[in-house]
Amino acid sequence: MQSLTVNHHPPVNISAHTLLKVEHLRKTFTLHQQGGVRLSVLEGVSLTVNAGECVALSGASGSGKSTFMRCLYGNYRADSGSIWVKHGGNWIDLCQLPPHELLEVRQKTIGYVSQFLRVIPRVPALEVAAELLFDLGEKPEVAFVKVKDLFHRLNLPERLWHLSPTTFSGGEKQRVNIARSLVVNYPILLLDEPTSALDATNRQVVMELLEERKAMGCALIGIFHDQEVRSQLCNRELTFTHDN
């Protein structure tokens, strides 16, 4: 793999504890099927997140929360602004990073827990959850031990481990999805409604796991519609409005 496009000098006025710094991010969509109307979704959004912090993204539906998350993960390319990420000791601006170089950042630095689990049919849950460790070169026997530990903590019945998650309930799929991301010790975790399909018991388990990651210095950024989760887990909020 080619070396990443890095900047060894961090952005101006940045703390040694900072892992992610967004500056003046803008994103506009062009609605080609509606006469080329341009819809401004993000207008100059800035955010700094330090190690051990959790920031909740709040605001009405359509205010830009999900778009912002997808920009942070590189699924959307911002029109302007910067997304500085501390990756392997170097500062990288994701907005300037060629798309093919995003893979290494996603493998080692930024994890993403989405609401939905997308899997290939017939692949067992154990292998689905261990996939990211395999990508990092982890031996299968070591990877499976880590996954099984998380499955136990997430109360996923052993009878399901060797079955494809395609037939699982929504809550079971979500727990596989959470294990898949938490099995890697990412410095930064993006969370899109990580407890939306869970009952109270398993929701508490997930909150405890995320609190442990915070204590280890992980920076969390997420969308949490559950007020209890937001109150227990998050240090502060970034509020989006339709005027962002």
C-alpha positions, 0 to 999 in steps of 0.5 A: 500500500502506498504511503498516505498523503500526510501533513506532519504539522498539525493545524494551528492552535490544536491541543495535544489531546485532540484526535479530530478537528473539523474546520468550516465544513461545507457540503451542497447537493445538486438535485439533478432530477429537480432541475439542478436545484442546489441544496446546502446541507452543511454551511461552515460546521466546525468541531474539535474532539479530544481523546476520551470525549463523546460528542452528540450530534443533535438537531431535527431530521434533515438538518445535516447530522447524517451528512456530517457523519458521512463526511467524517467517514469519507463517504461524502466529499465536502465542498470546502473546509477540512477534516483533520484526523490524527492517524498514526501520529500524523495529521491528515486532512480527509478532505485532501486525501485521495479516495483510495487512501481512505482504506487505511484510515478506516482500517486503523483510525476511524470506526463506524457503527451504522444502524444497519448490518449489511452482510453477505448471505451464508457468512457466519456471524463470527466471521462477519464480526471478525472481518475488520481484524482479518483485514488488519492481519489478525490470525483467525484463532485470535480474532475469534477469541476477541469476537466471542468475548464481545458476543458474550458481553452483548448477550448474543446466544452461542447458537447464533454465532455460526449462523448468518445474521441475515435471519437475525432479529433487528436487535441481534443484527445490531449487536453483531454490528457493534461487536464488528466495530468494537473488536478493533481499538479505533482511536475514533468511533462514529456512532449512528444510533447504536442502540436503536434496536436494543432492549434496556438490558442490552442498551446498558451493556452497549453504553458500558462498552462505549464508556470503557472505550472513552476511558481508554482515550477513544473519541466518540461522535454520534447520533443518539435519539435515546435521551438516556444514552445521550445523558449518560454517555455524552460530554457535550452536543453539536446542534445542527439547524437547517441554517448550518 
